[in-house]
Amino acid sequence: MSKLLARIGFGGAVVALVLVAVSASLAVTAKPSITSFTPSTAKPGVMVTIKGKNLKGTKAVEFAGLKGTFKVVSAGKVTAKVPAKAKSGKISVVTSAGTAVSSSTLKV
């Protein structure tokens, strides 16, 4: 009888581990989006505030293809410095779930 209980307990632990593993792998990260940024005109070295959704896992911020340094403030806000040699263009925020591109152009 105790062997049976031990096997049930062990089996339960395996099932619990499998359920945890399955639920972790099913976690879906939503794609990021950019709703706005300020200022709309900025020179290299200026900090730009980017607002949107699902920005918490930001891995990169690009200004017309050039990577800038950045700080994630919240899931809805990232600040980034316009890099040297940046030109006017779209702002992109890259996360593991995808890339968001601004609808308007930052003028440099």
N, C-alpha and C positions, 0 to 999 in steps of 0.2 A: 504494500500500500504506500509506504513512504517513497519507494522508487517511482511509483506512478505520479505522486505529487511532485517529486523532483523533476520528472520529465515534463509535467504540465507547466511547472514554474519556469523551466528552461525554455520550453516551447513558447511560453508567453513572452519571455524576454526577447527571444528571436523575433517574434511577431511584432513586438513593440519597436525593436530596432529597425525592422524592415519598414514599418509604418512611418517612423521618423525620417528614414532615408528617402522614402517615396515622397513624403510631403515636402521635404526640403528640395528635392529635384523638381517638384511641380511649381515651386515658387516662381511667379512670373514678374519680371520687372517691366514696368510700363515705359514706353518710349518717351524720351524727353521732348519738350517743346519750348520755344522761345516766344513769349507774348510781347515783350518790349525790351528796350535797352535805353540807357541815358548815360551821357549826353549823346546826341545824334551826330555831333561833330567833335572829333578829338584828335590831338596830336600824339605821336609816340610818347609813351611814359605816363599818359593820363589813364586813370582808373575808370572803367566803364562798369556800370551796374546792369546786369542782365537778369530779367525776371521771366519766369515761366513755370513749367510743371516738370516734376520728376528729374530735377537737376542734382539731387543729393549725391549720386554716384558719378559725378563728372570726373572724367579722366583727362580731358584736354579742352581748351578753348582756343579757337583759331579765328584770326582776323584776315579775311581774304586769303586763307591758306597758311598764314604764318602763326605759329603757336605763341600764345602769350602766357605769362604767369597768372595764376588765378587762385581764388579762395572760395570754397563753398560756404556760404553763409547759412543756407537752409535749403530745403527741398524745392523752394520756389525762387531762390536768389543766389547768384554767383557774381563776384566782382573779379574783374580781370584787367590787367595792364596792357595797353596797346603796345605791341612790340616795335622796336626800332625797325626801320625800313618798311613799316606797314603802309599799305595803300588803301584807298577807299574800296569797300566791298562788304560782303555779307559776313556776319558773325556766326560761327558754328560752335555748338557745345556737343562734345562726344562723351557718351556713357557706354556701358557694356550692353545696354538695350538698344542703342542706335545713336544717330546723329540728328540734332535739331539745327535748322538753319533759319536765321532771321529773315523775315519777309522784307524788311527794309535794309538799306545800305548805310553803313557807318562811313561818314565822310572824314577823311584824314587830310 
